[in-house]
Amino acid sequence: EGSVMILGDVNGGSEVIAEGNIVVLGTLRGFAHAGAKGNRSAFVAAEAIAPTQLRIADVIMKHEITKNDMELGYEIASIKMGEIVVEK
């Protein structure tokens, strides 16, 4: 229930599931499912997002994330126009 904040990395093979948001103060490499009970307003934020699978509500990320590593700041994944989009 609620949101989850992780102090550190989420490594491959790990699963994080929350009804609310997921915030990782590190790199997200494992499976993450925010808005697990249908909350399409939920988001996933991390220093770097490189998951094995990323879901928000009933939407599954369909493509690889392309990044410009020159930008600083956290990455935030949210639903925009029915797809998961990752922005800095």
N, C-alpha and C positions, 0 to 999 in steps of 0.2 A: 504494500500500500504506500502511496505517496511517492516522493522523489528519492533518488539515491545520489549521494556524493561519495566518490572514492578518492582517497588520498594516495595516489600512486598510479601504477599502470594496470591495465586489464590485458593480460597476455592471451595469446591464442589458446583455445581450449576452455577459456573462462566464459561464463554466461552471466549477464546482468539484465534483470527484468524488473521493470518498475511500472506502476500505474501512472506515475507522473513523469518527470524529467530525469535524465541521467547526466551527471556532471562528473568528469574524470579529470583530476588534477595530475595528469600524466598522459600517456599514449593509450588509445583504445585499439587493441588488436583482436580481441575476442568477439563474441556474439553479444549484441546489445538490442534490447527491445524496450523502447520507451512508449508510454501510452498503451500499456498492455491490455487495458480494458476498453479500448476504442477512443482514447483521448487524442484526436488529431492535432491538438494544440501543443502537445508535448514536444520536447526537443532533446537532442543529445549534444553535449559540448565536451571538448577535450583539447589538450594541447595539440594533439595530432590524431586524426581519425583515419584508421586503416583497418577496419573490422573484417572478420571472416564473414559476418552477415550483420546488416543493420536494418531494424524494423522500427517504424513509428506507427502505432495503432495497427491498422490492417495493411499498411503499405510497406513493401519490401524494396530496399535499394536495388535497382536493376543494372547499374553500370558501375565501373570502377571510378574512383575519385581521381580527378586530375587536379594537381595543385601547383601553385606558384610558391615555392619555398622561400622566396625573398620577402614575403609578407610576414609580419610579426603578429602575434595574438592568437587567441583561441579559435578553433574551428567549431562551427555550430551547424548541426544537421537538423533540418525541419522540413515539413511538407509544404510545398508551393506548387499550385496548379496540379495537384494529384500525384506529384513525384517527390522523392526525398532529394533535397538539394543541400550541399555542404558549402558553407561560406565562411570567410574569415571575418 
